[in-house]
Amino acid sequence: MRVLLLYPLFPKSFWSFDKALELVGRKVSLPPLSLTTVAAILPQTWEFRLVDRNVRYESSADWYWADLVIISGMIVQKPDMLYLIESAKRQGKLVAVGGPYVTSVPEAAQAAGADFLVLDEGEITLPMLVSALERGETSGVFRAGDEKPAVTDTPVPRFDLLDLNAYGDMSVQFSRGCPFQCEFCDIIVLYGRKPRTKTPAQLLAELQALYDLGWRRSIFVVDDNFIGNKRNVKLMLKELAPWMKAHGYPFTLSTEASVDLAQDQELLDLMIAANFTAVFLGIETPDTDSLSMTQKFQNTRNSLVEAVNTINRTGLRVMAGFIIGFDGEKAGAGDRIIDFVEATAIPQALFSMLQALPNTALWHRLEKEGRLRADDGEANIHQTTLTNFVPTRPLEEIAREYVRCFWELYEPDRYLARVYRHFLSMQPSPNKAKFKRPGLVDIRAMLTICWRQGVQRSTRVQFWRQLFSILQRNPGVFKHYLTNCALLEHFIDYREIVRAEINAKLAEYTPEEATAKVEAIAVN
């Protein structure tokens, strides 16, 4: 069996970092870990080709070669995923589709012509697909029901199928699931509230595979809450730290975690010892009432400002996500987010307008209240979309605050000032990696940053003053500091996109029905 694995296009987004990746000759931030894992689970006597369409398009030779086409993706990849299904059927190929989007909303893929829907988690449903193919079947829907696989059985992903030179980072996964119950989150719907983890040996085997392939850059641990099972993650980190040391700290690591990470100094210290350098936190909003409304109680128990400062001082760069549009949210939510980001000096703050994702508690509540927008009831986690439901305050007001967040926080002087404050107070990593001579690409990238930000832009005086101050006062963070300066090249471009597209969508928006529904909610 010859299998063509296709990964659909992502739209340009906050995380695409296009302009920054161009500086170092990379095309995409992260690889399709889902498809490399699918290839590892399927019979290894089969042949595989993996085409990430964010790197290159499939060729006519790829289509001709394949017996079976497998497509996986997320909700933001929906348009290209449906296009690929239709293209594969025009080529006369059997098509199997899976991943989080199709698992939540299988109807669209079915309507586009997919032969097999491989839903839920592949450790259970991919063997069902294999059995069906061996029986000569040409269609089917495979579900795991309430069963969740033990990820201790998940094999090492087929990283060898990737063009490693195309990516800024690699990705691995240690756990699935999250113990919390945030109303808007689909992770607990897809993967459950009992976090399941791999064994330390499994994760080390994945890192060793990447090491053997020659990877020596950063790795993102894609867990939606890396510390969901604190006991197991600590056991893993205690084995990871000596592995990192023995290999000369070949990778820097980053991940996503809940904000209660700040309350566990042992866990923070273990992450530093294992060469973690950054963590993404779902702050969502500094408004306690909104956090309680959306059942994100873990963010209400301690000071969020102090939590960010604690994590940063320990030596982890903090990235954070924020949402505008919660029910009951008071006017000025955007300004309060801006104030919070400035107070904590978080360099990268991601914003989105609240989306009701399919089958989440929020989606079911809004559906019952008749507040899902018929034109976009499916949702789309993207930074250039309006809410897919009728909010409790004017959508225009929410959108204007949202655009202002992007615009003000990514003013070049404001962004560079936050990067400077963030790294000036950060503890340098105690881990000494093997010296690596900078390549021509790295030197060219550094010179380009210095030219654009230190000569061409109005930030020139600020740029050089801060750069020399970091070298003098905290030289151990210089490389990470300069990398974050480089990200400004993306954000300057992206905030223009956000403003233009949100304004365009507002121009098409008719608020009459929404106003009527909001008034009805208020009366009820």
Phi, psi and omega per residue, in radians:
M1 nan 2.222 3.106
R2 -1.860 2.096 -2.984
V3 -2.000 2.182 3.044
L4 -1.748 1.993 -3.140
L5 -1.666 2.089 -3.080
L6 -2.021 2.288 3.101
Y7 -1.967 2.076 -3.018
P8 -1.204 2.882 3.136
L9 -1.174 2.505 2.928
F10 -1.681 2.496 2.970
P11 -1.245 2.798 3.061
K12 -1.074 2.356 -3.033
S13 -2.558 3.120 3.071
F14 -0.946 -0.689 -3.022
W15 -1.574 -0.029 -3.087
S16 -1.302 -0.460 3.023
F17 0.889 0.636 -3.021
D18 -0.894 -0.979 -3.039
K19 -1.137 -0.603 3.121
A20 -1.246 -0.679 3.129
L21 -1.168 -0.589 3.103
E22 -1.037 -0.579 -3.117
L23 -1.071 -0.559 -3.082
V24 -1.941 0.256 3.036
G25 1.273 0.437 3.093
R26 -1.840 2.794 -3.087
K27 -1.881 -0.591 -3.008
V28 -2.430 2.611 3.134
S29 -1.211 -0.926 -3.012
L30 -2.294 2.628 3.123
P31 -1.502 2.957 3.086
P32 -1.413 1.486 3.138
L33 -1.032 -0.568 -3.134
S34 -1.028 -0.821 -3.073
L35 -1.307 -0.558 3.053
T36 -1.171 -0.539 3.079
T37 -1.293 -0.702 3.065
V38 -0.998 -0.789 -3.133
A39 -1.100 -0.544 3.134
A40 -1.326 -0.530 -3.115
I41 -1.368 -0.619 -3.129
L42 -1.191 2.837 -3.111
P43 -0.965 2.289 -3.077
Q44 -1.372 -0.029 2.976
T45 -1.400 -0.238 3.092
W46 -1.353 2.806 3.064
E47 -1.800 2.538 -3.068
F48 -2.302 2.474 2.873
R49 -2.246 2.320 3.123
L50 -1.997 2.180 3.090
V51 -2.093 1.942 3.009
D52 -1.564 1.913 -3.064
R53 -1.188 -0.171 3.024
N54 -1.371 -0.240 3.092
V55 -1.807 -0.877 3.107
R56 -2.678 2.795 3.084
Y57 -1.555 2.666 3.078
E58 -1.185 2.614 -3.119
S59 -1.772 2.958 3.057
S60 -1.113 -0.538 3.091
A61 -1.160 -0.636 3.086
D62 -1.098 -0.801 3.129
W63 -1.085 -0.781 -3.103
Y64 -1.092 -0.666 -3.064
W65 -1.180 -0.582 -2.902
A66 -1.370 2.461 2.932
D67 -1.644 -0.586 -3.084
L68 -2.406 2.389 3.070
V69 -1.923 2.253 3.087
I70 -2.062 2.258 -3.104
I71 -2.184 2.366 3.094
S72 -2.425 2.574 3.125
G73 -3.062 3.081 3.140
M74 -1.824 3.076 -3.008
I75 -1.097 -0.582 3.133
V76 -1.221 -0.276 3.132
Q77 -1.639 0.095 -3.042
K78 -0.901 -0.869 -3.072
P79 -1.012 -0.795 -3.109
D80 -1.284 -0.535 3.100
M81 -1.098 -0.800 3.129
L82 -1.149 -0.654 3.072
Y83 -1.060 -0.736 -3.123
L84 -1.174 -0.671 3.091
I85 -1.044 -0.835 -3.134
E86 -1.127 -0.668 3.117
S87 -1.119 -0.739 -3.139
A88 -1.112 -0.683 3.130
K89 -1.185 -0.617 3.069
R90 -1.131 -0.492 3.097
Q91 -1.438 -0.045 3.119
G92 1.330 0.492 -3.079
K93 -1.777 2.603 2.929
L94 -1.225 2.384 -3.066
V95 -2.199 2.204 3.021
A96 -2.012 2.336 -3.065
V97 -2.230 2.421 3.097
G98 -2.643 -2.908 -3.137
G99 1.854 3.045 -3.031
P100 -1.109 -0.649 -3.115
Y101 -1.162 -0.872 -3.093
V102 -1.173 -0.585 3.086
T103 -1.063 -0.699 -3.135
S104 -1.364 -0.686 -3.056
V105 -2.342 1.388 -3.060
P106 -1.293 -0.294 -2.989
E107 -1.108 -0.684 -3.073
A108 -1.132 -0.740 3.128
A109 -1.164 -0.649 3.116
Q110 -1.134 -0.751 -3.138
A111 -1.147 -0.523 -3.140
A112 -1.331 -0.218 3.050
G113 1.989 0.162 3.131
A114 -1.037 2.375 3.139
D115 -1.422 -0.740 -3.107
F116 -2.135 2.305 2.985
L117 -1.848 1.971 -3.107
V118 -1.847 1.597 -2.928
L119 -1.717 3.027 -3.136
D120 1.064 -2.561 -3.025
E121 -1.653 2.321 -2.957
G122 -1.126 -0.439 3.122
E123 -1.014 -0.485 3.118
I124 -1.667 -0.777 -2.953
T125 -1.575 -0.406 3.078
L126 -1.129 -0.722 3.034
P127 -1.031 -0.541 3.070
M128 -1.126 -0.711 3.092
L129 -1.090 -0.772 -3.133
V130 -1.049 -0.785 3.141
S131 -1.089 -0.722 -3.138
A132 -1.115 -0.722 3.117
L133 -1.147 -0.684 3.118
E134 -1.135 -0.479 3.100
R135 -1.472 -0.036 3.119
G136 1.473 0.226 -3.139
E137 -1.290 2.633 -3.096
T138 -2.087 0.151 3.065
S139 -2.821 2.833 3.106
G140 2.884 2.757 3.057
V141 -2.136 2.169 -3.064
F142 -2.071 2.140 -3.123
R143 -2.257 2.664 3.128
A144 -1.665 -0.128 -3.078
G145 1.149 -2.351 3.139
D146 -1.526 -0.044 -3.085
E147 -1.312 2.365 3.054
K148 -2.032 2.292 -3.091
P149 -1.292 2.642 2.973
A150 -1.380 1.994 -3.079
V151 -1.246 -0.002 3.017
T152 -1.176 -0.217 3.117
D153 -1.731 -0.038 -3.072
T154 -1.287 2.220 -3.112
P155 -1.330 2.936 3.071
V156 -1.118 2.238 3.139
P157 -1.026 2.702 -3.141
R158 -1.454 1.235 3.123
F159 -1.073 -0.390 -3.113
D160 -1.163 -0.249 3.131
L161 -1.415 -0.145 -3.061
L162 -1.622 2.648 2.920
D163 -1.524 1.637 -3.016
L164 -1.060 -0.515 -3.108
N165 -1.197 -0.231 -3.080
A166 -1.464 -0.241 -2.928
Y167 -1.938 2.522 3.061
G168 -1.352 -0.603 -3.141
D169 -2.380 2.780 2.897
M170 -1.773 2.990 3.130
S171 -2.422 2.526 3.024
V172 -2.389 2.901 3.116
Q173 -2.285 2.358 3.076
F174 -1.863 -0.627 -3.065
S175 -2.449 2.833 3.004
R176 -2.289 2.517 3.120
G177 1.735 2.871 -3.120
C178 -2.597 2.414 -3.070
P179 -1.366 -0.153 -3.044
F180 -1.583 3.121 -3.017
Q181 -2.353 0.706 3.123
C182 -0.962 2.270 -3.003
E183 -1.077 -0.581 -3.022
F184 -1.570 -0.091 -2.959
C185 -1.606 2.350 3.124
D186 -1.681 -0.035 3.141
I187 -1.098 -0.757 -3.125
I188 -1.220 -0.416 3.070
V189 -1.294 -0.769 -3.084
L190 -1.352 -0.705 -2.957
Y191 -2.130 -0.061 3.042
G192 1.554 2.955 -3.084
R193 -1.733 0.066 3.065
K194 -1.885 1.776 -3.091
P195 -1.068 2.270 3.091
R196 -1.906 2.337 -3.068
T197 -2.097 2.695 2.955
K198 -1.335 2.988 3.047
T199 -1.437 2.742 3.042
P200 -0.940 -0.687 -3.121
A201 -1.089 -0.643 3.111
Q202 -1.092 -0.842 -3.119
L203 -1.130 -0.697 3.110
L204 -1.112 -0.608 3.102
A205 -1.149 -0.655 3.111
E206 -1.176 -0.744 3.106
L207 -1.141 -0.661 3.113
Q208 -1.129 -0.659 3.116
A209 -1.088 -0.753 3.100
L210 -1.157 -0.686 3.112
Y211 -1.080 -0.770 -3.119
D212 -1.161 -0.476 3.095
L213 -1.412 -0.055 3.091
G214 1.670 0.115 3.138
W215 -1.213 2.329 -3.137
R216 -2.459 0.462 3.132
R217 -2.064 -2.765 -3.011
S218 -1.355 2.705 3.127
I219 -2.297 2.310 3.094
F220 -1.770 2.151 3.061
V221 -1.493 1.912 -2.857
V222 -1.441 0.125 3.125
D223 -0.905 2.429 3.119
D224 -1.282 -0.415 2.943
N225 -2.581 1.643 -3.064
F226 -0.972 -0.529 -3.064
I227 -1.821 0.375 3.121
G228 -1.031 -0.638 3.050
N229 -2.027 1.537 -3.002
K230 -1.114 -0.640 -3.134
R231 -1.049 -0.883 -3.079
N232 -1.216 -0.612 -3.137
V233 -1.214 -0.591 3.089
K234 -1.171 -0.706 3.098
L235 -1.074 -0.713 3.129
M236 -1.161 -0.781 -3.110
L237 -1.096 -0.574 3.121
K238 -1.174 -0.409 3.045
E239 -1.623 -0.502 -3.124
L240 -1.225 -0.686 -3.085
A241 -1.011 -0.866 3.109
P242 -1.154 -0.540 3.068
W243 -1.110 -0.796 3.115
M244 -1.031 -0.801 -3.116
K245 -1.098 -0.772 -3.117
A246 -1.119 -0.485 -3.120
H247 -1.704 0.144 3.092
G248 1.310 0.511 3.138
Y249 0.864 1.130 -3.060
P250 -1.284 -0.345 -3.109
F251 -2.236 2.633 2.791
T252 -1.773 2.553 -3.054
L253 -2.061 2.602 3.012
S254 -2.482 2.877 -3.076
T255 -2.854 -3.095 3.025
E256 -1.967 2.490 -3.141
A257 -2.662 2.784 3.033
S258 -1.343 2.741 -2.988
V259 -1.188 -0.294 3.105
D260 -1.193 -0.047 2.973
L261 -0.937 -0.607 -3.098
A262 -1.118 -0.367 -3.102
Q263 -1.545 0.019 -3.083
D264 -2.175 1.553 -3.077
Q265 -1.138 -0.588 3.109
E266 -1.060 -0.765 -3.139
L267 -1.140 -0.735 3.089
L268 -1.043 -0.786 -3.131
D269 -1.127 -0.661 3.111
L270 -1.160 -0.660 3.110
M271 -1.146 -0.720 3.093
I272 -1.091 -0.763 -3.138
A273 -1.089 -0.530 3.140
A274 -1.538 0.121 3.066
N275 1.318 0.546 2.913
F276 -1.307 2.406 -3.117
T277 -2.158 -0.204 -3.091
A278 -2.662 2.672 3.101
V279 -2.536 2.421 3.068
F280 -1.691 2.251 3.139
L281 -1.993 2.378 3.025
G282 -1.515 1.488 3.106
I283 -1.265 -0.755 3.126
E284 1.286 -1.002 -3.132
T285 -2.887 2.581 3.024
P286 -1.408 -0.052 -3.109
D287 -1.445 1.943 -3.077
T288 -1.066 -0.672 -3.121
D289 -1.088 -0.715 3.123
S290 -1.172 -0.676 3.104
L291 -1.084 -0.726 3.123
S292 -1.188 -0.687 -3.141
M293 -1.048 -0.683 -3.109
T294 -1.608 0.154 3.065
Q295 1.134 0.534 3.045
K296 -1.699 1.123 -3.018
F297 -1.178 -0.453 -3.122
Q298 -1.098 -0.334 3.131
N299 -1.606 0.017 -3.086
T300 -1.858 -0.091 -2.965
R301 -1.486 -0.409 -3.118
N302 -2.474 2.905 -3.137
S303 -1.114 2.144 3.115
L304 -1.194 -0.631 3.112
V305 -1.094 -0.801 -3.130
E306 -1.176 -0.608 3.105
A307 -1.072 -0.822 3.124
V308 -1.070 -0.785 -3.121
N309 -1.108 -0.682 3.121
T310 -1.093 -0.825 -3.119
I311 -1.118 -0.725 -3.129
N312 -1.143 -0.792 -3.121
R313 -1.091 -0.549 -3.134
T314 -1.149 -0.485 3.119
G315 2.213 0.213 3.111
L316 -1.902 2.191 3.028
R317 -1.213 2.276 -3.103
V318 -1.708 2.206 2.898
M319 -1.918 2.676 -3.065
A320 -2.555 2.624 3.091
G321 -1.926 2.456 -3.141
F322 -2.304 2.589 -3.111
I323 -2.233 2.402 3.057
I324 -2.046 2.376 3.068
G325 2.099 0.253 3.110
F326 -1.135 2.647 3.064
D327 -1.046 2.402 3.116
G328 1.353 0.032 -3.128
E329 -1.109 2.372 -3.136
K330 -1.536 2.697 3.096
A331 -0.982 2.566 -3.134
G332 1.581 0.181 -3.139
A333 -1.049 -0.661 3.127
G334 -1.096 -0.744 3.123
D335 -1.120 -0.643 3.127
R336 -1.182 -0.593 3.059
I337 -1.169 -0.778 3.100
I338 -0.997 -0.795 3.136
D339 -1.068 -0.700 -3.131
F340 -1.151 -0.801 -3.123
V341 -1.088 -0.722 3.116
E342 -1.185 -0.680 -3.118
A343 -1.152 -0.567 -3.115
T344 -1.714 -0.118 3.140
A345 0.962 0.711 3.057
I346 -1.296 2.073 -3.111
P347 -1.121 -0.966 -3.085
Q348 -1.816 1.887 3.087
A349 -1.979 2.045 -3.133
L350 -1.607 2.367 3.099
F351 -2.088 2.572 2.945
S352 -2.633 2.674 2.976
M353 -1.433 2.480 -3.060
L354 -0.964 2.344 3.078
Q355 -2.134 2.404 3.033
A356 -1.551 1.790 -3.117
L357 -1.350 2.581 -3.077
P358 -0.960 2.333 3.004
N359 1.246 0.100 3.018
T360 -1.341 2.901 3.083
A361 -1.037 -0.671 3.109
L362 -1.104 -0.787 -3.127
W363 -1.035 -0.808 -3.120
H364 -1.133 -0.694 3.136
R365 -1.133 -0.813 -3.114
L366 -1.196 -0.592 3.074
E367 -1.106 -0.736 3.132
K368 -1.123 -0.607 -3.135
E369 -1.458 -0.046 -3.140
G370 1.224 0.561 -3.029
R371 -1.912 -0.020 3.067
L372 -1.277 2.362 3.125
R373 -1.321 2.206 -3.070
A374 -1.116 -0.467 -3.083
D375 -1.401 -0.242 -3.090
D376 -2.675 0.794 -3.060
G377 -1.173 -0.253 -3.086
E378 -1.396 -0.425 -3.098
A379 1.420 2.833 -3.138
N380 -2.784 1.829 -3.110
I381 -1.299 1.571 -3.108
H382 -2.616 2.622 -3.015
Q383 -1.437 0.026 3.133
T384 -2.082 0.516 3.119
T385 -2.128 2.601 3.026
L386 -1.390 2.987 3.068
T387 -1.062 2.591 3.116
N388 -1.698 0.407 3.098
F389 -2.571 2.953 3.116
V390 -1.493 1.992 -3.115
P391 -1.376 3.002 -3.095
T392 -1.555 -0.037 2.941
R393 -2.283 2.861 -3.012
P394 -0.949 2.274 -3.127
L395 -1.068 -0.637 3.123
E396 -1.045 -0.701 3.130
E397 -1.128 -0.772 3.112
I398 -1.071 -0.790 -3.091
A399 -1.133 -0.707 3.135
R400 -1.121 -0.732 3.106
E401 -1.129 -0.672 -3.134
Y402 -1.089 -0.844 3.126
V403 -1.101 -0.680 -3.139
R404 -1.105 -0.634 3.084
C405 -0.996 -0.898 3.132
F406 -1.058 -0.813 -3.000
W407 -1.151 -0.826 -3.048
E408 -1.282 -0.747 -3.052
L409 -1.279 -0.335 3.102
Y410 -1.924 0.392 2.826
E411 -1.042 2.307 -3.035
P412 -0.911 -0.797 -3.107
D413 -1.191 -0.632 -3.135
R414 -1.208 -0.755 3.133
Y415 -1.111 -0.851 -3.123
L416 -1.072 -0.617 3.113
A417 -1.135 -0.684 3.108
R418 -1.177 -0.753 3.111
V419 -1.009 -0.754 -3.134
Y420 -1.094 -0.866 -3.112
R421 -1.109 -0.678 -3.107
H422 -1.096 -0.828 -3.051
F423 -1.431 -0.411 3.113
L424 -1.130 -0.604 -3.106
S425 -1.627 -0.047 -3.068
M426 -1.443 2.410 3.075
Q427 -1.254 2.181 3.105
P428 -1.095 2.649 3.116
S429 -1.110 2.354 3.092
P430 -1.383 -0.116 -3.052
N431 -1.547 2.231 -3.103
K432 -1.784 1.874 3.121
A433 -1.355 2.751 3.068
K434 -1.067 2.441 -3.124
F435 -1.129 2.330 3.106
K436 -2.219 2.098 -3.133
R437 -1.139 2.273 3.131
P438 -1.042 2.376 3.106
G439 -1.445 3.018 3.140
L440 -1.073 -0.632 3.128
V441 -1.103 -0.768 -3.138
D442 -1.119 -0.742 -3.136
I443 -1.131 -0.752 3.134
R444 -1.105 -0.696 3.128
A445 -1.106 -0.780 3.139
M446 -1.091 -0.745 3.131
L447 -1.144 -0.631 3.114
T448 -1.134 -0.765 3.107
I449 -1.064 -0.810 -3.136
C450 -1.084 -0.659 3.141
W451 -1.199 -0.847 -3.080
R452 -1.209 -0.828 -3.027
Q453 -1.569 -0.408 -3.094
G454 -1.816 -0.081 -3.139
V455 -2.293 -0.956 -2.995
Q456 -1.294 -0.666 -3.011
R457 -1.591 2.886 3.109
S458 -1.201 -0.149 3.137
T459 -1.448 0.123 -2.950
R460 -0.992 -0.790 -3.115
V461 -1.175 -0.783 3.120
Q462 -1.058 -0.766 -3.107
F463 -1.016 -0.900 -3.076
W464 -1.215 -0.667 3.119
R465 -1.064 -0.791 -3.133
Q466 -1.214 -0.687 -3.120
L467 -1.057 -0.833 -3.124
F468 -1.227 -0.531 3.097
S469 -1.160 -0.738 3.096
I470 -1.091 -0.784 3.126
L471 -1.047 -0.591 -3.099
Q472 -1.460 -0.738 -2.956
R473 -1.726 -0.465 -3.129
N474 -2.631 1.101 -3.030
P475 -1.119 -0.358 -3.115
G476 -1.159 -0.281 -3.134
V477 -1.868 0.156 -2.981
F478 -1.018 -0.786 -3.092
K479 -1.066 -0.816 -3.138
H480 -1.175 -0.619 3.102
Y481 -1.067 -0.832 -3.106
L482 -1.169 -0.629 3.088
T483 -1.055 -0.707 3.133
N484 -1.261 -0.525 2.990
C485 -1.082 -0.696 -3.123
A486 -1.085 -0.552 -3.119
L487 -1.125 -0.346 3.086
L488 -1.003 -0.545 3.140
E489 -1.032 -0.599 3.104
H490 -1.345 -0.786 -3.019
F491 -1.179 -0.600 3.088
I492 -1.041 -0.741 3.137
D493 -1.254 -0.736 -2.999
Y494 -1.271 -0.576 3.141
R495 -1.145 -0.525 3.049
E496 -1.123 -0.724 3.128
I497 -1.111 -0.789 -3.141
V498 -1.030 -0.849 -3.100
R499 -1.088 -0.802 -3.093
A500 -1.132 -0.791 -3.053
E501 -1.293 -0.656 3.094
I502 -1.152 -0.743 3.105
N503 -1.096 -0.651 3.109
A504 -1.139 -0.716 3.135
K505 -1.220 -0.616 3.091
L506 -1.124 -0.629 -3.136
A507 -1.120 -0.480 3.142
E508 -1.573 -0.193 -3.010
Y509 -1.413 2.297 3.070
T510 -1.920 2.003 -2.968
P511 -1.508 -0.033 -3.005
E512 -1.030 -0.877 -3.127
E513 -1.110 -0.720 -3.141
A514 -1.076 -0.735 3.137
T515 -1.074 -0.735 3.129
A516 -1.089 -0.723 -3.124
K517 -1.194 -0.686 3.121
V518 -1.112 -0.725 3.114
E519 -1.114 -0.663 3.109
A520 -1.136 -0.684 3.104
I521 -1.085 -0.766 -3.122
A522 -1.091 -0.704 3.125
V523 -1.138 -0.740 -3.114
N524 -1.201 nan nan
